[in-house]
Amino acid sequence: MRISRGLPAAAAEPTALTIGNFDGVHLGHQAMLAELARAAGRLGMPACVLTFEPHPREFFAPDKAPTRLTSLREKLELLMGLGVDRVHICRFNYRFAQIAAEDFVERILARGLGVRWLLVGDDFRFGARRAGDLVMLKQAAPHCGFEVAALASVTLEGERVSSTAVRNALAAGDLDRAAQLLGRAYSISGRVMRGDGLGRKLGFPTANVQIKHNRPPLTGIFAVRLHGVASEPLRGVASLGVRPTVKHQGVPTLEVHVFDFDGELYRRHVRVEFLRKFRDEEKYADLATLTRQIALDVENAQAYFYHRDTETPRKAKY
């Protein structure tokens, strides 16, 4: 997959394109990307995605913007696995936000990206003050030389599949619902960094996984699987939060205690897959109380994996 930062002044070849933030790459996004890949194959054009960094809502109101489900790297990895040939990452800034809808269609889509087939959601808006919509695109398409297709929202059990729905499920600790909306278990990827060594001192060494944003969409204690170390994922228990017992005004930290593993994880890029939430983060009176709770969390996670392995295929959740 080819990744380009910025927008070209003139396209090298015609393309099939879809536009969006694709945060989480959930089932709705996957349906759109599947339709894009089919059209691109039929037309003999590369399947292209135009996305934005930062998210427009982060630019306009950073304090009110929703939490991110995926980092840019995670999003790109997911897009690559869904048949996307090219991704254009457009820096969203004040200058870009002022582009008129008509100029966006003619200069960016038609001339810069060489769009010949465009797929958008039925509620797609674009341009300065969100003046452009699907009706405008269809009116401009014949003049600009491209075809426009729209995809209706995907629903699951009566609920519209959206990044907001995924965030709500994660915030509520409903990992099963989040996995249904995503089509996979929710995960966070990052590099293992040096920590303060407290887990090892307490008898539960942890891998400290770097997270890109200070507002993760979920917090608490979880049963997890760690990918990227061995041929099969490793099992463990994870804490994601600000560690109130040992830190005052701490930043969100993802720590994973891996079962039955004593190798070196430092600097490895790993993916933590969240399977079951046990509890919220708590502040304890002392380290001895914290240690006893960690031991209980380990027992709960091991019991979860034991029962998961002994479930019949009909009852298995993952």
C-alpha positions in Angstrom: 0.0 0.0 0.0 1.3 3.4 -1.0 1.0 6.2 1.6 1.2 9.9 0.6 1.2 12.9 2.9 -0.4 15.9 1.4 -2.3 16.3 -1.8 -0.8 16.3 -5.3 -1.4 19.2 -7.7 -2.1 16.8 -10.5 -2.9 13.1 -10.5 -0.7 10.6 -12.3 -3.6 8.3 -13.2 -7.3 7.9 -12.6 -8.5 6.6 -9.3 -11.4 5.2 -7.4 -11.7 7.0 -4.1 -13.5 7.2 -0.8 -13.1 9.8 1.9 -13.3 9.7 5.7 -11.6 9.6 9.0 -12.1 5.8 9.4 -11.4 5.9 13.1 -11.6 2.3 14.3 -12.2 0.9 10.8 -15.5 -0.7 12.1 -18.0 -2.7 10.1 -19.5 0.3 8.4 -16.0 1.4 7.2 -15.3 -2.2 6.1 -18.5 -2.3 4.0 -17.4 1.0 2.3 -13.9 -0.3 1.7 -15.2 -3.6 0.3 -17.4 -1.6 -2.2 -14.5 0.6 -3.1 -12.3 -2.5 -3.8 -15.0 -4.0 -6.0 -15.4 -0.9 -8.0 -11.6 -0.3 -8.4 -11.2 -3.9 -9.6 -14.0 -3.5 -12.1 -12.6 -0.2 -13.4 -9.0 -1.2 -13.4 -8.0 1.6 -11.1 -6.2 1.8 -7.7 -8.5 1.8 -4.6 -7.6 5.0 -2.8 -8.6 6.6 0.5 -8.4 10.2 1.5 -8.2 10.7 5.2 -7.3 13.5 7.6 -4.8 14.2 10.3 -5.6 15.4 12.8 -9.3 14.6 13.0 -11.2 17.8 12.0 -13.0 17.8 15.4 -9.6 17.7 17.1 -8.6 20.7 15.1 -11.6 22.8 15.8 -12.3 21.8 19.5 -9.4 19.7 20.9 -10.9 19.7 24.4 -14.3 18.4 23.1 -13.1 16.0 20.4 -13.9 12.3 20.9 -11.3 9.9 22.0 -9.5 8.1 19.2 -10.1 4.4 18.7 -7.0 4.0 16.5 -3.7 5.7 16.1 -2.7 6.7 12.5 -0.4 3.7 12.3 -3.1 1.3 13.5 -5.6 2.8 11.0 -3.1 2.4 8.1 -2.5 -1.2 9.0 -6.2 -2.0 9.0 -6.7 -0.2 5.7 -3.9 -2.2 4.1 -5.5 -5.4 5.3 -8.8 -4.4 3.5 -7.4 -4.1 0.0 -6.7 -0.4 -0.1 -3.9 0.4 -2.6 -3.2 4.1 -1.7 -3.9 6.4 1.2 -3.6 10.1 1.0 -3.2 11.7 4.4 -4.3 15.3 4.3 -3.1 17.6 7.0 -6.3 19.3 8.4 -5.5 22.8 9.3 -7.0 26.3 9.0 -6.0 26.7 5.4 -7.6 23.4 4.4 -10.8 24.1 6.4 -11.3 27.3 4.4 -11.4 25.5 1.0 -14.8 26.1 -0.6 -16.8 23.0 -1.5 -16.7 23.7 -5.2 -12.9 24.2 -5.1 -12.6 20.9 -3.2 -14.4 19.0 -5.9 -12.6 20.6 -8.9 -9.1 21.1 -7.6 -8.6 18.3 -5.1 -10.9 15.5 -6.3 -10.9 15.9 -10.1 -7.5 17.4 -10.7 -5.3 16.5 -7.8 -6.5 13.0 -7.1 -7.8 12.1 -10.6 -11.1 10.7 -9.2 -13.2 8.8 -11.7 -15.3 6.9 -9.2 -16.2 8.3 -5.8 -17.8 6.6 -2.9 -19.2 8.5 0.1 -21.6 8.0 2.9 -25.1 9.2 2.4 -24.6 11.9 5.1 -21.2 13.1 3.8 -20.4 16.8 4.2 -17.3 18.7 3.0 -15.8 22.1 2.3 -15.8 25.3 4.3 -18.7 25.4 6.8 -19.6 21.9 5.6 -21.4 23.5 2.7 -20.9 20.5 0.3 -23.1 17.4 0.4 -24.0 14.4 -1.7 -26.4 16.5 -3.9 -23.6 18.9 -4.8 -21.3 16.0 -5.6 -23.8 14.5 -8.0 -24.5 17.8 -9.7 -20.7 18.5 -10.2 -19.8 14.9 -11.2 -20.6 15.1 -14.9 -18.7 18.3 -15.4 -15.7 17.0 -13.5 -15.7 13.6 -15.1 -16.4 11.2 -12.3 -19.2 9.0 -11.1 -20.6 9.3 -7.5 -21.9 6.4 -5.4 -23.3 6.6 -1.9 -23.4 3.9 0.7 -26.2 3.8 3.3 -25.3 3.4 7.0 -24.7 -0.1 8.2 -26.8 -1.2 11.2 -26.3 -4.0 13.7 -29.3 -5.2 15.8 -31.1 -1.9 15.1 -28.1 0.3 16.0 -26.1 2.3 13.4 -22.5 1.1 13.3 -20.4 4.1 14.0 -17.2 5.2 15.8 -19.4 6.8 18.4 -21.2 3.5 19.1 -17.9 1.7 19.5 -16.6 4.4 21.9 -19.8 4.1 24.0 -19.5 0.3 24.2 -15.8 0.6 25.3 -16.5 3.3 27.8 -19.2 1.1 29.3 -16.8 -1.9 29.5 -19.0 -3.9 27.0 -16.1 -5.4 25.0 -18.4 -8.0 23.4 -20.5 -5.3 21.9 -17.5 -3.3 20.8 -16.1 -6.5 19.1 -19.4 -7.0 17.3 -19.3 -3.4 15.9 -15.7 -3.6 14.9 -15.8 -7.2 13.5 -12.8 -8.0 15.8 -11.7 -7.6 19.4 -10.7 -4.0 20.2 -6.9 -3.6 20.5 -4.2 -1.0 21.0 -0.8 -1.2 19.4 2.5 0.4 20.5 6.1 -0.1 21.4 7.1 -1.5 24.7 9.0 1.2 26.7 10.9 1.3 29.9 8.7 1.7 33.0 9.5 2.5 36.6 9.9 -1.2 37.5 7.2 -1.2 40.1 5.4 -4.2 38.7 8.6 -6.3 39.0 9.2 -5.2 42.5 5.7 -6.3 43.4 6.2 -9.7 41.8 4.2 -9.0 38.6 6.5 -7.6 35.9 4.8 -5.7 33.2 5.3 -4.6 29.6 4.7 -0.9 29.4 3.0 -0.3 26.0 3.3 3.2 24.6 -0.1 4.8 23.7 -0.3 7.7 21.3 -3.1 9.6 22.9 -3.8 10.7 26.5 -7.5 9.9 26.4 -7.9 6.2 25.6 -11.5 5.0 24.9 -11.4 2.5 27.8 -9.9 2.2 31.2 -9.7 -0.5 33.9 -8.3 -4.0 34.4 -8.7 -6.5 31.5 -7.9 -10.0 30.3 -5.8 -9.5 27.2 -3.8 -11.3 24.5 -0.5 -9.9 23.4 0.4 -10.2 19.7 3.7 -9.6 18.0 6.0 -11.6 20.3 5.5 -15.3 19.5 3.9 -17.3 16.8 0.7 -17.5 19.0 -0.6 -14.6 21.1 0.4 -14.5 24.7 -2.1 -14.3 27.5 -2.1 -11.9 30.3 -3.8 -9.3 32.4 -3.6 -5.5 31.7 -4.1 -2.3 33.5 -5.0 0.8 31.5 -5.3 4.0 33.5 -3.5 6.6 35.6 -2.3 4.4 38.4 -3.8 6.4 41.3 -2.2 4.4 44.0 1.3 5.3 42.9 0.9 8.4 40.9 -0.6 11.8 41.5 -2.2 13.2 38.4 -0.6 10.5 36.3 -1.0 10.1 32.6 -2.8 7.0 31.1 -0.5 4.0 31.0 -1.0 0.6 29.5 0.8 -2.2 31.5 0.5 -5.9 30.6 1.5 -8.7 32.8 2.1 -11.7 30.5 1.6 -15.2 31.8 4.3 -17.9 31.5 6.8 -15.6 29.7 10.2 -14.4 30.8 11.7 -13.1 27.5 12.7 -9.5 26.7 9.9 -7.3 25.4 11.6 -3.9 25.5 11.4 -2.0 22.2 9.1 -4.6 20.6 6.1 -3.3 18.7 3.1 -5.2 20.1 -0.7 -5.3 19.9 -2.8 -5.7 23.0 -6.2 -7.3 22.4 -8.8 -6.6 25.0 -11.1 -9.5 25.8 -12.9 -9.0 29.1 -13.1 -6.2 31.6 -12.9 -7.2 35.3 -13.2 -3.9 37.1 -12.4 -0.2 37.1 -9.2 1.3 38.3 -9.0 2.0 42.1 -6.8 3.8 44.5 -5.5 1.6 47.4 -4.2 2.6 50.8 -0.8 1.1 50.3 1.3 -1.1 48.0 0.5 -4.3 50.0 -3.2 -3.9 49.3 -2.4 -3.1 45.7 -0.3 -6.3 45.4 -3.1 -8.5 46.8 -5.5 -7.0 44.3 -3.1 -7.6 41.4 -2.8 -11.2 42.5 -6.6 -11.5 42.4 -6.7 -9.9 39.0 -4.2 -12.4 37.7 -6.4 -15.3 39.1 -9.5 -13.8 37.5 -7.7 -13.5 34.1 -6.4 -17.1 34.3 -9.8 -18.3 35.2 -11.3 -16.4 32.2 -8.9 -18.1 29.8 -9.5 -21.5 31.4 -13.3 -21.2 31.0 -12.9 -19.8 27.5 -10.8 -22.8 26.5 -13.3 -25.3 27.9 -16.4 -23.6 26.3 -18.1 -25.5 23.5 -17.7 -23.9 20.0 -21.4 -22.8 20.2 -20.7 -20.7 23.3 -17.2 -19.4 22.4 -17.1 -15.6 22.2 -13.8 -15.2 20.4 
